[in-house]
Amino acid sequence: MFLQKLAQGGLLTIDYYKNGALKTLKGSVYCLNLKEQLLSLKDEKEVLHSIRLSGIKQIH
């Protein structure tokens, strides 16, 4: 399951769907909100991105 990869820390590459388009984001886990089903990633430029867990296709 992908939650195991999230718990390991380090840099991740995530393929996810947003507004019907497949996107890729590389960053580290900043926050995991299971109540709202959101994952917050901080990319290399220190910008926060929120991804819905249901939209995640693959984690590398």
N, C-alpha and C positions, 0 to 999 in steps of 0.2 A: 504494500500500500504506500501511497506517496507521502503520508504523514511521517513515516519512518525517515525518509530522505530529508524532510523539513527539520526534523529534530536533530539531525547530524550537524547542522551548521555549515559554514563555509559558503562558497559561491555556488549558486544553482542556475541552471538555464531552464526556463519554464516556457512551454508552448501552451497557449491558452486562447480561448475564444472570447472576443469582446465585440459586441454589436455585430455578430455574424461573421467577423473576420478573424482568421488565425494570426496570432501575434506571438513573438518571441521576446522574452525579457531575461536578462542576466543580472543577478544580484544576490544579496544575502537576506535572510529572513529577518525582518524587523519586528513583526507582531503577527500572531495567529489568533484571530478572534473566532472561536468555534460557535459562539452564540449567534453572531451575524454571518457566519460562514465566509469570512474575508481573510485573505492573506495579504500582509503588507510587506513589500520588498523594497530594499534600498539599493539602487543601482550604483555603478562606479562613480557617478557624479553626485552621489549623496541625495538623489531625488527619490521621494517615496512614491510607490505605485501600489494601488490596491487591486487585488484580483479575487474574483468570486471563486470559491473552491469548486463549484459545479462546472465552471468554465475551463478548468485545467485539463489539458489533454495528456501532457507528458512532462516529466521532470527528468532532466539529465544531471 
